[in-house]
Amino acid sequence: MHRISLLTLLTVHAPKRRVLRPRSSGKPAGFTLVELLVVIAIIGTLISLLMPAVQQAREAGRRIQCQNNLKQLALGLTNYESNRGKLPPAGKFAEFEHESTYKSGTSHYVMDMQSGTNQSWMVLLLPYIEQSTLYQQFGLKRFVGNNPGDPQSIQPASLLCPSDDARGRFFSLASKEGDTGDNEAEEGELFGKANYAGYASPFHIDDRYNPGAIHVLGVKFNQVVDGLSNTLALSEVRTRDHAGDQRGAWALPWSGATLLSLDAHPINYPVKEGTTAKPYYPLLSQNSGFQTPNSSTVDVLYECPDKIGEQIDRMPCTKHFGYMSASPRSLHIGGVSAAFLDGSVRYVSNDVDPHTLALQISIEDELP
């Protein structure tokens, strides 16, 4: 008989211990709420750090595009002068007659900026900036707003600065008296808005004397005694999403639409017929009221229908009360882009010295 040891019996019959292990659900463990909040906070911080750089890069690209557009316009001016013998006038106005345009009480002569068929210099420049098809839709013997197909409402991409939201913005012409049926605008005619304008004068837009590059009568290159590289011709304008605000209406030769001036009074002001206004030199005792870039000085327009909105948009204006003037404006940081008659494009600071700017705008101050 085999002997079975007590140890063997205990080993065989002893209950086996069960090792308890955590059951696996087959899914990875998730983040806790605290961990999620930390991750979200980190992502938000990174985005806040990156966004200014992204915005700056985008604005730099928009600014470059805007400058390229200005350069194209400046080269168009050169080609226009080469073919036509002079730069385009500020617009197509009624025949200039001293007797009818003498400004009583101010001893100088001005142009009626709403007279004639009223095409702007920019309309005249269209064939020289690769817009011949659009130009052919304008009948230059008709009022600018009375053409089949409404070409004045079109917004060519080359006339828009990406920093502004001019696309889809229009100026509505309430009324315009003309000489004949072809020269009468219908109420509600829409004019597309754009972002570039020319300097008519360092003084007032409608002034006969003290010309800038885009003067009411047009000038020749040989009249630009200061030199093409020293003469500022074009800059930027902003638009508002308001049909009653004329600023940016590219087909009209109006203040703030396609024309600018500095309102820098000349030392020989006022000028009487028979006297000379040459050379131009700014009145140094004038120390305010200049239409420098993005100025708080009001733009003088035919109408200023939205007093609250124009203040919110930092585009102050007032209704015409004897002269026309408007500032260059942009949404770029610290200034505006500007083109000179030699085709170069430079940046003009909001803090530019107004007397220096006046000399750059004038074509005949006889100073470099």
SVG drawing of the C-alpha trace seen along z (x, -y; Angstrom):
<svg xmlns="http://www.w3.org/2000/svg" viewBox="-34 -141 50 143">
<polyline fill="none" stroke="black" stroke-width="0.4" points="0.0,0.0 1.4,-3.3 1.9,-5.9 0.6,-9.4 2.2,-12.1 0.2,-14.8 2.0,-17.4 0.9,-15.7 -2.7,-15.6 -2.6,-19.2 -1.0,-20.1 -3.5,-18.1 -6.7,-19.1 -5.9,-22.7 -8.2,-25.2 -6.4,-27.2 -6.2,-30.9 -7.7,-33.1 -5.7,-36.1 -8.0,-39.0 -7.0,-41.2 -8.7,-44.4 -10.9,-43.7 -9.9,-45.4 -12.6,-47.3 -10.6,-47.2 -10.6,-51.1 -7.7,-53.4 -8.1,-55.5 -9.4,-59.0 -8.3,-62.5 -9.6,-63.9 -11.5,-67.2 -8.5,-69.0 -6.2,-67.6 -8.5,-68.7 -8.7,-72.2 -5.0,-72.4 -4.6,-71.3 -7.3,-73.8 -5.5,-76.6 -2.2,-75.7 -3.7,-75.6 -5.4,-78.9 -2.1,-80.5 -0.3,-79.2 -3.1,-80.5 -2.9,-83.9 0.8,-84.0 0.6,-83.0 -2.4,-85.0 -0.7,-88.5 2.1,-87.0 -0.4,-85.5 -2.3,-88.8 0.9,-90.7 1.9,-88.4 -1.6,-88.7 -1.5,-92.5 2.0,-92.6 0.6,-90.7 -2.3,-93.0 -0.1,-96.0 2.2,-94.7 -0.8,-94.1 -2.0,-97.6 1.4,-99.0 1.5,-97.0 -1.8,-98.5 -0.5,-102.0 2.6,-101.2 0.4,-100.0 -1.6,-103.3 1.6,-105.4 3.0,-103.6 -0.4,-104.2 0.0,-107.9 3.4,-107.8 2.0,-106.0 -0.9,-108.4 1.4,-111.4 3.6,-109.8 0.6,-109.3 -1.5,-112.3 1.1,-114.9 0.0,-115.6 -1.3,-113.8 -5.0,-113.2 -7.0,-116.2 -8.8,-115.6 -12.0,-115.1 -14.0,-116.1 -15.6,-119.4 -17.4,-122.2 -15.2,-124.7 -13.2,-126.7 -14.5,-130.3 -13.1,-132.7 -16.2,-134.8 -18.3,-131.9 -15.8,-130.3 -14.5,-133.3 -15.0,-132.6 -16.5,-135.8 -14.8,-136.9 -11.8,-134.6 -10.0,-136.2 -9.2,-132.9 -10.7,-130.8 -12.1,-127.3 -13.6,-124.5 -17.1,-123.3 -16.3,-119.7 -19.8,-118.6 -19.9,-120.2 -19.6,-118.7 -19.8,-115.0 -17.9,-114.4 -15.7,-111.4 -12.9,-111.1 -9.2,-111.0 -9.4,-107.3 -11.9,-106.6 -9.6,-108.4 -6.7,-106.2 -8.5,-102.8 -6.9,-102.0 -3.5,-102.4 -4.0,-100.0 -5.3,-97.1 -9.0,-98.1 -9.7,-99.0 -12.9,-96.9 -14.3,-98.8 -13.2,-102.1 -15.1,-101.5 -18.4,-101.2 -18.1,-104.9 -19.4,-107.5 -17.3,-110.5 -20.0,-112.8 -22.6,-111.5 -22.7,-112.1 -20.6,-109.5 -23.5,-107.9 -25.6,-107.5 -24.2,-104.7 -25.7,-101.3 -24.5,-98.6 -23.6,-100.9 -19.8,-100.6 -19.4,-103.1 -20.7,-100.4 -18.0,-97.9 -15.2,-97.4 -11.9,-96.3 -9.7,-94.3 -6.7,-96.5 -8.5,-99.5 -9.2,-97.7 -6.8,-97.5 -7.4,-94.2 -7.1,-95.9 -10.3,-97.8 -13.7,-96.2 -14.7,-98.2 -15.9,-95.2 -19.7,-95.4 -19.8,-99.0 -21.5,-101.6 -22.3,-105.3 -25.8,-106.2 -26.1,-109.5 -29.3,-111.1 -29.5,-113.7 -27.4,-115.5 -28.6,-118.3 -27.3,-118.3 -27.6,-120.1 -29.3,-117.4 -30.9,-114.1 -27.6,-112.3 -26.1,-114.5 -28.7,-113.9 -28.3,-111.2 -31.1,-109.1 -31.8,-109.1 -30.2,-106.1 -27.4,-105.6 -24.8,-103.4 -21.1,-104.1 -18.6,-101.3 -16.1,-102.3 -12.4,-101.8 -9.3,-102.7 -7.0,-105.1 -7.0,-108.8 -4.8,-111.5 -3.5,-114.8 -5.1,-117.7 -3.3,-120.3 -1.4,-120.9 -4.1,-123.6 -7.7,-122.8 -9.0,-120.2 -11.0,-122.6 -8.4,-125.4 -7.1,-126.5 -3.7,-127.6 -1.1,-125.6 -1.4,-122.4 -0.6,-118.9 0.0,-116.0 -3.8,-115.3 -4.8,-119.0 -8.2,-120.1 -6.7,-121.3 -4.1,-118.6 -0.3,-119.1 2.7,-118.1 5.8,-116.4 7.9,-119.4 5.8,-121.5 6.8,-119.4 9.8,-121.5 10.4,-119.7 11.3,-116.4 9.1,-113.3 10.8,-111.5 10.0,-114.3 6.4,-114.7 3.7,-112.7 0.9,-111.8 -1.3,-109.1 -2.4,-107.7 -5.1,-105.6 -8.7,-106.3 -10.9,-104.3 -14.6,-103.6 -17.6,-103.3 -20.5,-100.9 -22.9,-103.8 -24.6,-104.7 -24.6,-108.4 -20.8,-108.6 -19.0,-109.6 -15.5,-108.5 -14.0,-105.9 -16.5,-106.4 -13.8,-105.8 -15.7,-107.2 -16.4,-110.6 -13.8,-113.5 -14.9,-114.5 -13.3,-115.1 -12.4,-111.9 -13.7,-109.9 -10.7,-110.1 -9.1,-113.4 -7.1,-114.6 -5.5,-117.8 -3.7,-118.9 -5.4,-122.3 -1.9,-123.8 -2.4,-127.5 0.2,-129.1 2.1,-132.2 0.7,-134.1 -2.9,-133.4 -5.3,-134.9 -4.5,-135.0 -6.2,-137.5 -6.6,-137.2 -3.6,-138.7 -1.2,-137.9 1.1,-134.9 0.9,-132.1 4.3,-130.6 6.3,-129.2 4.1,-127.5 5.3,-127.6 3.2,-126.6 2.3,-129.2 4.5,-128.2 2.3,-130.1 -0.5,-127.6 -0.1,-124.9 -3.5,-123.0 -6.2,-121.8 -3.9,-119.8 -5.3,-116.8 -2.4,-114.5 -2.7,-110.7 -5.6,-109.4 -6.1,-112.9 -8.8,-113.8 -9.4,-116.9 -12.8,-116.5 -13.0,-115.6 -15.1,-118.2 -17.7,-116.4 -20.8,-117.3 -22.8,-115.5 -22.0,-114.0 -25.1,-112.1 -24.0,-109.8 -22.4,-111.9 -22.3,-109.1 -21.1,-106.4 -18.2,-108.5 -17.0,-109.1 -17.1,-105.5 -15.2,-104.6 -12.6,-107.4 -13.5,-109.0 -14.7,-112.5 -16.4,-114.6 -18.5,-117.8 -20.7,-119.1 -19.2,-121.3 -19.1,-125.0 -16.8,-126.8 -13.9,-124.5 -13.1,-120.8 -10.4,-118.9 -9.8,-115.3 -7.2,-113.2 -5.6,-110.0 -6.7,-107.2 -6.0,-103.5 -6.3,-100.6 -2.6,-100.0 -0.7,-100.6 0.7,-104.1 0.3,-105.6 -0.6,-105.2 1.1,-103.9 1.8,-106.6 3.1,-106.7 5.3,-109.3 5.4,-110.4 8.6,-108.4 6.6,-105.2 8.1,-104.6 5.9,-103.7 6.7,-104.7 5.1,-104.7 3.9,-108.1 3.6,-108.2 0.6,-109.7 3.1,-111.9 4.7,-113.4 5.5,-117.0 2.7,-118.8 4.9,-121.5 7.2,-118.8 4.2,-116.9 2.9,-120.1 6.2,-120.5 6.0,-116.9 2.5,-117.4 3.2,-120.6 4.7,-120.4 6.1,-123.9 7.5,-124.9 11.0,-124.9 12.5,-123.1 13.8,-119.5"/>
</svg>
